[in-house]
């Protein structure tokens, strides 16, 4: 492994220096994701973890119950909770690209109060804020979430936040700056 960090504090492993297991995990990640962004650049160091995490990350890119706007509300809240600049900056852009108003996205990232006129977006905002701040979820929020999202949507929000907690904590630990490209692959 190179001594010089290439992605924040992490020194990526060139493909030709990976173990056979790491190469297999790398290929699996590329097949599953199409590329190696963010934490997967680091997770490939742990092939078992990389193979376990990739399908979950892929699930949240298509075919789940949330719109892109809804996804970005929860992701912006949890990324900024962990003070991880790389994913927070990436999803600040993604939230705006998904059509969320800039002032709403900036409030989400800054931890400031905001609101949404769409009832599903509003309940996702309330759920994610309560969960990210380790608060008890009041019965009224629970009842509205069941009504608006159903249990499939609720569990998608919760597990999405858990997945992005892993993303954020990985990138925060390795102090990966916003927009860091890492090694060419």
C-alpha positions as CSV (number, residue, x, y, z in Angstrom):
1,X,0.0,0.0,0.0
2,X,1.4,3.5,-0.8
3,X,2.5,5.6,2.1
4,X,1.1,8.8,0.7
5,X,-2.6,9.4,1.2
6,X,-4.6,9.7,-2.0
7,X,-8.1,10.2,-0.7
8,X,-8.1,12.3,2.5
9,X,-5.9,10.4,5.0
10,X,-6.4,7.1,3.2
11,X,-3.8,5.8,0.8
12,X,-5.7,3.9,-1.9
13,X,-4.4,0.5,-3.0
14,X,-3.5,0.4,-6.7
15,X,-5.4,-2.4,-8.4
16,X,-2.2,-4.4,-9.2
17,X,-1.2,-4.3,-5.5
18,X,-4.5,-5.5,-4.2
19,X,-4.9,-9.0,-2.8
20,X,-6.9,-11.4,-5.0
21,X,-9.8,-10.9,-2.5
22,X,-9.6,-7.2,-2.8
23,X,-9.5,-7.4,-6.6
24,X,-12.6,-9.6,-6.5
25,X,-14.3,-7.1,-4.2
26,X,-13.2,-4.2,-6.5
27,X,-14.7,-5.9,-9.6
28,X,-17.9,-6.6,-7.6
29,X,-18.2,-3.0,-6.6
30,X,-17.6,-1.8,-10.1
31,X,-20.3,-4.2,-11.4
32,X,-22.7,-3.2,-8.7
33,X,-22.1,0.5,-8.7
34,X,-20.5,1.2,-12.1
35,X,-17.6,3.1,-10.4
36,X,-15.9,3.4,-7.0
37,X,-17.0,6.7,-5.4
38,X,-16.8,7.9,-1.8
39,X,-16.4,5.3,0.9
40,X,-16.2,2.3,-1.5
41,X,-12.6,3.5,-2.3
42,X,-11.9,2.7,1.3
43,X,-14.2,-0.2,1.9
44,X,-12.4,-2.2,-0.9
45,X,-9.6,-2.6,1.6
46,X,-12.0,-4.9,3.5
47,X,-13.4,-7.2,0.8
48,X,-16.1,-8.9,2.9
49,X,-17.5,-5.5,4.0
50,X,-17.3,-4.2,0.4
51,X,-19.3,-7.1,-0.9
52,X,-21.9,-6.8,1.8
53,X,-22.3,-3.0,1.5
54,X,-22.5,-2.7,-2.3
55,X,-25.9,-4.3,-2.8
56,X,-27.4,-2.0,-0.1
57,X,-25.9,1.1,-1.7
58,X,-27.2,-0.1,-5.1
59,X,-30.7,-0.6,-3.6
60,X,-30.9,3.1,-2.8
61,X,-30.0,4.2,-6.3
62,X,-33.1,2.8,-8.0
63,X,-36.2,0.8,-7.4
64,X,-37.0,1.8,-3.8
65,X,-40.0,3.7,-2.4
66,X,-38.6,7.2,-2.2
67,X,-38.3,9.9,-4.8
68,X,-34.9,11.5,-5.3
69,X,-36.1,14.7,-3.5
70,X,-37.2,12.6,-0.5
71,X,-34.0,10.6,-0.5
72,X,-31.9,13.8,-0.5
73,X,-33.8,15.3,2.4
74,X,-32.9,12.3,4.6
75,X,-29.3,12.0,3.2
76,X,-28.5,15.7,3.7
77,X,-29.7,15.6,7.3
78,X,-27.7,12.5,8.3
79,X,-24.6,13.5,6.4
80,X,-24.4,16.9,8.0
81,X,-25.2,15.3,11.4
82,X,-21.8,13.5,11.2
83,X,-19.9,16.6,10.0
84,X,-18.5,14.7,7.0
85,X,-17.7,17.2,4.3
86,X,-17.3,15.0,1.3
87,X,-20.7,13.4,1.3
88,X,-22.4,16.5,2.7
89,X,-21.1,18.6,-0.2
90,X,-21.9,15.9,-2.7
91,X,-25.5,15.6,-1.5
92,X,-26.0,19.4,-1.1
93,X,-25.4,19.4,-4.9
94,X,-27.6,16.3,-5.5
95,X,-30.4,17.8,-3.5
96,X,-30.5,20.9,-5.6
97,X,-30.1,18.8,-8.8
98,X,-33.1,16.7,-7.6
99,X,-35.2,19.9,-7.6
100,X,-35.2,20.8,-3.9
101,X,-35.1,24.6,-3.4
102,X,-31.6,25.9,-2.6
103,X,-32.7,27.5,0.6
104,X,-34.3,24.3,1.8
105,X,-31.1,22.2,1.0
106,X,-28.9,24.8,2.8
107,X,-31.2,24.7,5.8
108,X,-31.0,20.9,5.9
109,X,-27.2,20.9,5.7
110,X,-26.9,23.7,8.3
111,X,-29.3,22.0,10.7
112,X,-31.7,24.9,10.5
113,X,-35.4,24.5,10.7
114,X,-37.3,24.4,7.4
115,X,-40.5,23.0,6.0
116,X,-41.9,21.4,2.9
117,X,-45.3,21.9,1.3
118,X,-45.3,18.3,0.1
119,X,-46.6,16.1,3.0
120,X,-44.3,13.2,2.2
121,X,-41.3,15.4,2.1
122,X,-42.3,17.1,5.3
123,X,-42.8,13.8,7.2
124,X,-39.4,12.6,5.9
125,X,-37.8,15.8,7.1
126,X,-39.5,15.4,10.6
127,X,-38.5,11.7,10.9
128,X,-34.9,12.2,9.8
129,X,-34.5,15.3,12.0
130,X,-35.8,13.4,15.1
131,X,-33.7,10.3,14.4
132,X,-30.5,12.2,13.5
133,X,-30.8,14.2,16.7
134,X,-31.4,11.1,18.8
135,X,-34.9,12.3,19.8
136,X,-37.9,10.2,20.6
137,X,-40.3,10.0,17.6
138,X,-43.6,11.3,18.8
139,X,-46.8,9.2,18.1
140,X,-48.1,11.9,15.8
141,X,-45.0,11.8,13.5
142,X,-45.2,8.0,13.6
143,X,-48.9,8.0,12.7
144,X,-48.4,10.5,9.8
145,X,-45.4,8.5,8.5
146,X,-47.4,5.3,8.5
147,X,-50.2,7.1,6.6
148,X,-48.0,8.9,4.1
149,X,-45.1,6.4,3.6
150,X,-46.3,3.1,4.8
151,X,-43.9,0.7,6.5
152,X,-41.9,0.2,3.3
153,X,-41.2,3.9,3.0
154,X,-40.5,4.2,6.7
155,X,-37.9,1.4,6.6
156,X,-36.4,2.8,3.5
157,X,-35.8,6.2,5.3
158,X,-34.4,4.5,8.4
159,X,-32.0,2.1,6.6
160,X,-31.0,4.9,4.1
161,X,-30.0,7.0,7.1
162,X,-28.1,4.0,8.6
163,X,-26.3,3.4,5.3
164,X,-25.3,7.1,5.0
165,X,-24.2,7.1,8.6
166,X,-21.6,4.4,7.5
167,X,-20.7,6.5,4.5
168,X,-20.3,9.7,6.5
169,X,-18.4,8.1,9.4
170,X,-16.0,6.4,7.0
171,X,-15.2,9.6,5.1
172,X,-15.1,11.7,8.3
173,X,-12.5,9.3,9.9
174,X,-10.3,9.5,6.9
175,X,-10.8,13.3,6.7
176,X,-11.8,13.2,3.0
177,X,-12.3,16.7,1.7
178,X,-15.2,17.8,-0.5
179,X,-14.7,16.8,-4.1
180,X,-11.6,14.7,-3.5
181,X,-11.0,12.6,-6.6
182,X,-8.6,10.0,-5.2
183,X,-6.6,7.8,-7.5
184,X,-7.4,7.4,-11.2
185,X,-8.9,3.9,-11.8
